[in-house]
Amino acid sequence: HFIDDHTFHWQSQNQTKADSKRGREIIEQAKRGTRIHLFVREHRLRTDGRAAPFRYMGEVEYLSHEGEKPMGVRFRLMV
């Protein structure tokens, strides 16, 4: 969900910890030169029961995280 116009809160899969391979990839995004792109959808399903389409929001950068299993991660939209 969006916290404000430029900050997005994302929750990882339930098994992701900060010191796991996936957790480090997210946290060390800038150091590794990894580019992360954000796709979101307003609803899971359309009114006809089919999966709703994703909308591309742009590239994001890691800001912070809290918790583990799952991790709550804050990203900033790079606009």
N, C-alpha and C positions, 0 to 999 in steps of 0.2 A: 504494500500500500504506500501511497505517497504521504510523506510527512508534511511537505510543503511543495512549492513549484519545482524545486531542484533536488530534493532529497527523497530517496526511496528506501523503504525498509523491506528487506527480503529475508525469508526464512529458509534455511537449508533443509535437506533431507534429515530425517530423524537420527541417523547414525553419524552425522558429520560433527567432528570435534575440531577445535582450533589447531591442535597439533597433528591432525590427520593430513594425508597427502592433499586432499581436496580443500581442507581448511587453510593450509599453508598457501595453496595456489591463489586463493581469494585474498588472504591477508597480505601476501607479498606481491600483489599485482603490479605495483609500480616498479619494484626492484627487479621483477622478472620480465618486465616489458609486455605483460599480457594485456590484451584488449578485451574488455567485457562489454557486451551489447545487451540492452534491456528490451525484452518483448513482454507485453502485458495484455491481458484481456479483462474486460469489465465483468463478464459473467462466464461461468464454465460452459453453459449450454445456451444455444439459441432457443427461441420459442418453439421451434420444431423438434427439439430434443437432440439435435446434432451439436457437436463441439463448436463453440464460438471461435472466431478467428483471433489471432494475436495481432497486436499493433506494435510496430517498431517505434521505440521511444528515443533511441540513440545510444551513444557510448556512455558508460558510467565509470566512475573511479571509486575505489574502496575508501571509506571514511573510518569506520569503526565496527566493532562487533561486540556481542555480549552473549553469554550462555554457551552451552554445548548440547549436542544431541537433542534438539537442533540448535544451530547457531542463528542468532538474529544479526543480520548484517545491514549496515547503512551504507548506501552508495549515493554519490552526487552525480547528477546528469551533467555531462560536459557539453553545454550549449553555449 
